[in-house]
Amino acid sequence: MNRAKWLALIAGVLALLLGGRMVLRYLDWQASDAARIKPGTPRLTAVAAGFSEVERASLNACLCRRKGGSDAACDVIYTGTRDQMLKRVFGNSPLPADVADVSSAPVSYEVECFAFADGQRCLTTRFYVAVSSENSALDEVCTAEEERAIEQASESAWCGPDGKEPASNDQDAIEAANRRSITAIDEVLRRIKSNQQLRAPPPKSGCAA
């Protein structure tokens, strides 16, 4: 074998050795970089993770239930999208969302909060109607606007014809105020069910509404 062929062979062997060493160094760097990211550390912002898609999925799941779909079938619309987002944020070992139930009247809430690289985001996944008659059109609403319409109607109806709250020691007046409030809530729920336009200004406290 002449000198030129020997040099070419040596050069090829060196290239293979150096190339292999570079690959190993790259793999070592990747492993050490992954090790620096602690499990449970969010690696995407809310926008990059698709939090807005989860918000839309929550609304669509509620509308699905409103149209008569089963809880199981409709809930998958939300939970499937939520779980996909969590996997994008945390990888193969996603942390569950923090869930809280908030009891209040006339509407109670279920809230889920998620951690992202740019901070926490919370989403109201359920608006339960806590005060209504047994024959009300709905037991759940889907948006903050619908919830505000219920609160506004309830607060306004609580006031008597004179615009005053019932006295705390006047049981008859309190019962009458409750009846007015429930009737008003039922009417809002009927309008929501029939897709009528709602006017929902922010609720005010007391009888100043």
C-alpha positions as CSV (number, residue, x, y, z in Angstrom):
1,M,0.0,0.0,0.0
2,N,1.5,3.3,-1.0
3,R,1.9,6.3,1.3
4,A,-1.1,8.2,0.0
5,K,-3.4,5.2,0.7
6,W,-1.9,4.8,4.2
7,L,-2.6,8.5,4.9
8,A,-6.2,8.3,3.6
9,L,-6.8,5.2,5.8
10,I,-5.4,6.9,8.9
11,A,-7.5,10.0,8.2
12,G,-10.6,7.9,7.9
13,V,-9.9,6.1,11.1
14,L,-9.3,9.4,13.0
15,A,-12.5,10.8,11.6
16,L,-14.4,7.8,12.9
17,L,-12.8,8.0,16.3
18,L,-13.2,11.8,16.6
19,G,-16.8,11.6,15.3
20,G,-17.7,8.9,17.7
21,R,-16.2,10.9,20.5
22,M,-18.2,13.9,19.5
23,V,-21.4,11.9,19.5
24,L,-20.7,10.6,23.0
25,R,-20.0,14.1,24.2
26,Y,-23.2,15.3,22.7
27,L,-25.2,12.4,24.4
28,D,-23.5,13.1,27.7
29,W,-24.4,16.8,27.4
30,Q,-28.0,15.9,26.6
31,A,-28.2,13.6,29.6
32,S,-26.7,16.2,32.0
33,D,-29.0,18.9,30.6
34,A,-32.1,16.7,31.2
35,A,-30.9,15.9,34.7
36,R,-30.8,19.6,35.4
37,I,-34.6,19.8,34.8
38,K,-36.2,18.5,37.9
39,P,-39.3,16.3,37.5
40,G,-42.4,18.4,37.9
41,T,-40.8,21.6,36.6
42,P,-43.0,23.3,33.9
43,R,-41.1,23.7,30.7
44,L,-43.6,25.8,28.7
45,T,-45.5,29.0,29.1
46,A,-49.3,29.0,29.2
47,V,-49.5,30.3,25.6
48,A,-47.0,27.8,24.3
49,A,-48.7,24.9,26.1
50,G,-52.1,25.8,24.7
51,F,-54.0,26.9,27.8
52,S,-56.5,28.8,25.6
53,E,-57.4,25.5,24.0
54,V,-58.1,24.0,27.4
55,E,-60.4,27.0,28.2
56,R,-62.3,26.4,25.0
57,A,-62.6,22.7,25.8
58,S,-64.0,23.5,29.2
59,L,-66.7,25.6,27.6
60,N,-67.5,23.0,24.9
61,A,-67.9,20.3,27.6
62,C,-70.4,22.5,29.4
63,L,-72.3,23.2,26.3
64,C,-72.3,19.5,25.5
65,R,-73.9,18.8,28.9
66,R,-76.4,21.6,28.3
67,K,-77.5,19.9,25.0
68,G,-78.2,16.7,26.9
69,G,-74.9,14.8,26.5
70,S,-73.9,12.5,29.3
71,D,-71.4,13.7,31.9
72,A,-68.9,11.0,31.0
73,A,-69.0,11.7,27.2
74,C,-68.9,15.5,27.6
75,D,-66.2,15.6,30.3
76,V,-63.8,13.8,28.0
77,I,-63.9,16.9,25.7
78,Y,-62.3,18.8,28.5
79,T,-60.2,16.2,30.3
80,G,-58.6,14.9,27.1
81,T,-57.4,18.4,26.1
82,R,-56.3,19.2,29.6
83,D,-54.2,16.0,29.9
84,Q,-52.6,16.6,26.6
85,M,-51.6,20.1,27.7
86,L,-50.2,18.8,31.0
87,K,-48.1,16.2,29.1
88,R,-46.6,19.0,26.9
89,V,-45.8,21.0,30.0
90,F,-44.3,18.3,32.2
91,G,-43.5,15.4,29.9
92,N,-44.3,11.8,30.6
93,S,-44.9,12.4,34.3
94,P,-47.3,15.3,34.4
95,L,-48.4,16.9,37.6
96,P,-52.1,16.9,38.2
97,A,-54.0,20.2,38.3
98,D,-54.8,21.8,41.7
99,V,-58.6,21.5,42.1
100,A,-60.7,23.5,44.5
101,D,-64.5,23.7,45.1
102,V,-65.8,27.1,46.1
103,S,-69.2,27.1,47.8
104,S,-71.3,30.2,47.4
105,A,-74.8,31.4,46.5
106,P,-76.4,31.6,44.1
107,V,-73.6,30.0,42.1
108,S,-70.8,27.6,43.3
109,Y,-67.6,26.9,41.4
110,E,-65.1,24.3,40.6
111,V,-61.6,25.7,39.8
112,E,-58.5,24.0,38.4
113,C,-55.1,25.7,38.6
114,F,-52.1,24.9,36.4
115,A,-48.4,25.7,36.7
116,F,-46.5,27.0,33.7
117,A,-43.1,28.4,33.1
118,D,-44.5,31.9,33.3
119,G,-46.6,31.4,36.4
120,Q,-49.9,29.9,37.4
121,R,-53.2,30.0,35.5
122,C,-56.6,29.1,37.0
123,L,-59.8,28.1,35.2
124,T,-63.3,27.8,36.4
125,T,-64.4,24.4,35.0
126,R,-67.9,24.3,36.5
127,F,-70.5,26.9,37.5
128,Y,-73.1,25.1,39.6
129,V,-76.4,26.9,40.3
130,A,-76.8,26.5,44.0
131,V,-80.1,28.5,44.4
132,S,-83.1,27.8,42.2
133,S,-86.4,25.9,42.2
134,E,-86.7,22.2,41.6
135,N,-88.2,23.0,38.2
136,S,-85.4,25.3,37.0
137,A,-84.3,24.9,33.3
138,L,-80.6,24.3,34.2
139,D,-78.5,23.4,37.2
140,E,-75.2,24.6,35.6
141,V,-74.2,27.6,33.5
142,C,-71.2,27.8,31.2
143,T,-69.7,31.3,31.3
144,A,-68.8,34.0,33.7
145,E,-71.3,36.3,31.9
146,E,-74.1,33.8,32.6
147,E,-73.0,33.6,36.2
148,R,-73.0,37.4,36.6
149,A,-76.5,37.5,35.1
150,I,-77.8,35.1,37.8
151,E,-76.1,37.1,40.6
152,Q,-77.5,40.4,39.3
153,A,-81.0,39.0,39.0
154,S,-80.8,37.5,42.5
155,E,-79.5,40.6,44.1
156,S,-82.1,42.9,42.5
157,A,-84.9,40.5,43.4
158,W,-83.8,40.3,47.0
159,C,-84.7,44.0,47.4
160,G,-88.3,44.8,48.1
161,P,-90.5,47.2,46.1
162,D,-89.0,50.0,48.2
163,G,-85.5,48.9,47.2
164,K,-84.5,47.9,50.8
165,E,-83.2,44.6,52.1
166,P,-85.6,42.7,54.5
167,A,-84.9,43.3,58.1
168,S,-82.9,40.5,59.7
169,N,-85.7,40.0,62.3
170,D,-88.5,40.0,59.8
171,Q,-88.9,36.3,58.8
172,D,-91.9,36.9,56.5
173,A,-89.9,39.6,54.6
174,I,-86.9,37.3,54.3
175,E,-89.0,34.4,53.0
176,A,-90.6,36.7,50.4
177,A,-87.2,38.0,49.3
178,N,-86.1,34.4,48.9
179,R,-89.1,33.6,46.7
180,R,-88.5,36.7,44.6
181,S,-84.8,35.7,44.2
182,I,-85.5,32.1,43.2
183,T,-88.1,33.3,40.7
184,A,-85.7,35.7,39.2
185,I,-82.9,33.1,38.9
186,D,-85.3,30.6,37.3
187,E,-86.2,33.2,34.7
188,V,-82.5,33.8,33.9
189,L,-81.9,30.1,33.6
190,R,-84.9,29.8,31.2
191,R,-83.5,32.6,29.0
192,I,-80.1,31.0,29.0
193,K,-81.6,27.6,28.0
194,S,-83.5,29.2,25.2
195,N,-80.3,31.1,24.0
196,Q,-81.8,34.5,24.6
197,Q,-79.4,37.5,24.8
198,L,-78.5,38.4,28.4
199,R,-77.5,41.7,29.9
200,A,-75.1,41.0,32.7
201,P,-73.5,44.1,34.3
202,P,-71.2,43.3,37.2
203,P,-73.3,42.5,40.4
204,K,-73.4,45.0,43.2
205,S,-73.7,44.4,46.9
206,G,-76.9,44.8,48.9
207,C,-79.9,46.6,47.4
208,A,-77.8,49.1,45.5
209,A,-78.0,46.9,42.4
